[in-house]
Amino acid sequence: MNTIERYLAPTCLEEALDCLHRHDGVTILAGGTDLMPQSRAGRIRIQPTLLNIRRIPELQGITVEDGAIRIGALTTVTELLASELVRTRLPALAEACNHFASDQIRNAATIGGNISNASPAGDTLVSLLALDAEVELAAKPNGHIARRRLPIGDYFTGPGRTRREPHELLAGVRIPLPAPGRVAHFFKFGTRPALDISTISIAIAGTLVDGALGDVRIAFGAVAPTPVRARRTEAVLEGRPLNPATIAGAAAVARDEVDPIDDVRASAWYRKELIHNMTKRMLDHVAQA
């Protein structure tokens, strides 16, 4: 049984980091849309200190700074969908948010929570990988706030596990402003478009010049212990004309590059076939745009 000995609700980042530094065994609460169901199911044990970070303004908002779009960890999925900046400059992330659960959950679920949950099928994570996102972690080790950044692809170490240290807080995510001509798309396959966990998900990004795709990023979800970049598939596409032969070759490599498992949502074989077919469909769409 979970026993909460203290409940803390700081109103600024410095206060939250002090709490993390002073106390061992802290569970961080934001929207709670993942935490509470997993706690009730016995998959997560609430620690003696419950730290509610929802009142911290420094963790909110979507801004442009230093050539990047910074999204505060407490930004909700609804706020991402409502942001013109996200819809116009980060369409793959907007598409992922549009397939995220229900309206009620979107109103509470935060991008920081979705990242911290570290699910291999996390809806925003695949798009963030393809968009070269970095996570921003904050801590207060010596009486002063220190921050470090980590490419999101290096952040995940396994299902539900990340490189966040116990005294760190995920403060936000930074995404480089896409260059002109950059295209990016997201696809999710599930029993239902939004309310189901992904059977597979795909994000593709690149710059289309004279019919060839450059600076290619392809990421897959729900086919490995973490969301993954498909580097072999990227190499097949890089700088080559996006014609039927190139697309067919890339889709075949994508199918062989993933190593999914059998589970209640799909067999490994079915997931590999989905990756092949949907990668081809997405690349066809990019080529015709």
FENSULRA-V986031 format. One record per residue. N is the residue number from 1. RES is the residue in three letters. OMEGA is omega in whole degrees, 0 to 359 (none if undefined). D_LAST is the distance of its C-alpha to the last C-alpha in whole Angstrom. Layout:
BEGIN
n={N:N}
res={RES:RES}
omega={OMEGA:OMEGA}
d_last={D_LAST:D_LAST}
END
This chain:
BEGIN
n={1:2:3:4:5:6:7:8:9:10:11:12:13:14:15:16:17:18:19:20:21:22:23:24:25:26:27:28:29:30:31:32:33:34:35:36:37:38:39:40:41:42:43:44:45:46:47:48:49:50:51:52:53:54:55:56:57:58:59:60:61:62:63:64:65:66:67:68:69:70:71:72:73:74:75:76:77:78:79:80:81:82:83:84:85:86:87:88:89:90:91:92:93:94:95:96:97:98:99:100:101:102:103:104:105:106:107:108:109:110:111:112:113:114:115:116:117:118:119:120:121:122:123:124:125:126:127:128:129:130:131:132:133:134:135:136:137:138:139:140:141:142:143:144:145:146:147:148:149:150:151:152:153:154:155:156:157:158:159:160:161:162:163:164:165:166:167:168:169:170:171:172:173:174:175:176:177:178:179:180:181:182:183:184:185:186:187:188:189:190:191:192:193:194:195:196:197:198:199:200:201:202:203:204:205:206:207:208:209:210:211:212:213:214:215:216:217:218:219:220:221:222:223:224:225:226:227:228:229:230:231:232:233:234:235:236:237:238:239:240:241:242:243:244:245:246:247:248:249:250:251:252:253:254:255:256:257:258:259:260:261:262:263:264:265:266:267:268:269:270:271:272:273:274:275:276:277:278:279:280:281:282:283:284:285:286:287:288:289}
res={MET:ASN:THR:ILE:GLU:ARG:TYR:LEU:ALA:PRO:THR:CYS:LEU:GLU:GLU:ALA:LEU:ASP:CYS:LEU:HIS:ARG:HIS:ASP:GLY:VAL:THR:ILE:LEU:ALA:GLY:GLY:THR:ASP:LEU:MET:PRO:GLN:SER:ARG:ALA:GLY:ARG:ILE:ARG:ILE:GLN:PRO:THR:LEU:LEU:ASN:ILE:ARG:ARG:ILE:PRO:GLU:LEU:GLN:GLY:ILE:THR:VAL:GLU:ASP:GLY:ALA:ILE:ARG:ILE:GLY:ALA:LEU:THR:THR:VAL:THR:GLU:LEU:LEU:ALA:SER:GLU:LEU:VAL:ARG:THR:ARG:LEU:PRO:ALA:LEU:ALA:GLU:ALA:CYS:ASN:HIS:PHE:ALA:SER:ASP:GLN:ILE:ARG:ASN:ALA:ALA:THR:ILE:GLY:GLY:ASN:ILE:SER:ASN:ALA:SER:PRO:ALA:GLY:ASP:THR:LEU:VAL:SER:LEU:LEU:ALA:LEU:ASP:ALA:GLU:VAL:GLU:LEU:ALA:ALA:LYS:PRO:ASN:GLY:HIS:ILE:ALA:ARG:ARG:ARG:LEU:PRO:ILE:GLY:ASP:TYR:PHE:THR:GLY:PRO:GLY:ARG:THR:ARG:ARG:GLU:PRO:HIS:GLU:LEU:LEU:ALA:GLY:VAL:ARG:ILE:PRO:LEU:PRO:ALA:PRO:GLY:ARG:VAL:ALA:HIS:PHE:PHE:LYS:PHE:GLY:THR:ARG:PRO:ALA:LEU:ASP:ILE:SER:THR:ILE:SER:ILE:ALA:ILE:ALA:GLY:THR:LEU:VAL:ASP:GLY:ALA:LEU:GLY:ASP:VAL:ARG:ILE:ALA:PHE:GLY:ALA:VAL:ALA:PRO:THR:PRO:VAL:ARG:ALA:ARG:ARG:THR:GLU:ALA:VAL:LEU:GLU:GLY:ARG:PRO:LEU:ASN:PRO:ALA:THR:ILE:ALA:GLY:ALA:ALA:ALA:VAL:ALA:ARG:ASP:GLU:VAL:ASP:PRO:ILE:ASP:ASP:VAL:ARG:ALA:SER:ALA:TRP:TYR:ARG:LYS:GLU:LEU:ILE:HIS:ASN:MET:THR:LYS:ARG:MET:LEU:ASP:HIS:VAL:ALA:GLN:ALA}
omega={179:178:179:181:179:177:183:180:182:181:174:184:182:179:179:180:174:179:180:181:184:191:169:179:182:170:181:181:173:177:178:185:172:186:187:177:180:176:179:180:178:180:177:176:177:182:183:178:176:185:179:185:188:184:186:184:181:181:184:170:178:184:173:180:176:177:181:171:179:180:179:186:182:178:182:178:176:179:176:180:182:185:176:179:179:182:185:185:182:186:179:177:177:178:178:179:180:177:187:170:182:179:182:180:178:181:182:185:182:178:177:178:179:177:184:177:173:176:175:181:181:190:182:192:182:177:180:176:182:181:178:182:172:172:178:181:180:177:178:187:186:179:178:180:177:180:172:179:182:174:186:178:178:187:185:179:180:179:179:184:180:179:176:177:184:183:178:176:174:185:182:178:181:182:179:177:181:177:176:180:180:177:179:181:180:176:176:175:175:179:174:187:187:192:180:169:183:165:167:171:185:168:180:177:178:177:184:180:179:175:179:181:180:181:190:171:174:180:181:175:177:178:182:179:175:168:189:167:178:189:177:178:177:183:179:184:191:174:183:177:183:180:183:181:179:181:179:179:180:180:179:178:180:180:182:184:183:181:184:178:168:171:186:182:182:173:176:180:182:178:179:178:176:179:179:187:183:173:178:181:180:179:174:180:178:182:183:184:none}
d_last={54:53:55:54:56:55:52:51:48:48:46:45:44:47:49:46:47:50:50:48:51:54:53:52:51:48:46:43:42:39:37:39:37:37:40:42:41:41:45:46:45:47:44:44:48:48:50:53:51:49:47:45:42:41:43:42:40:39:37:35:32:28:29:27:30:30:27:26:25:28:28:32:33:34:31:30:27:28:28:25:23:25:24:21:21:20:18:16:17:17:14:15:19:18:17:20:22:21:22:25:28:30:30:34:33:30:32:35:32:32:29:32:34:31:31:34:34:33:32:30:28:27:24:24:25:22:19:22:22:19:19:22:25:28:31:34:37:41:44:48:50:52:52:49:46:44:40:38:34:33:30:29:28:32:33:33:36:36:36:37:38:37:38:39:43:45:46:43:40:37:36:32:29:27:24:23:21:17:17:15:11:12:10:11:12:15:16:20:22:25:28:26:23:25:29:29:29:26:26:24:21:18:16:14:13:13:12:10:12:12:10:12:12:15:18:16:18:18:20:22:24:27:28:30:33:31:27:26:24:23:24:24:21:19:22:20:17:18:17:17:14:11:13:14:18:16:15:18:20:18:19:22:23:22:24:27:26:27:31:31:34:35:36:36:32:31:33:32:31:28:27:26:24:22:21:20:19:16:15:14:12:11:10:9:6:5:6:4:0}
END
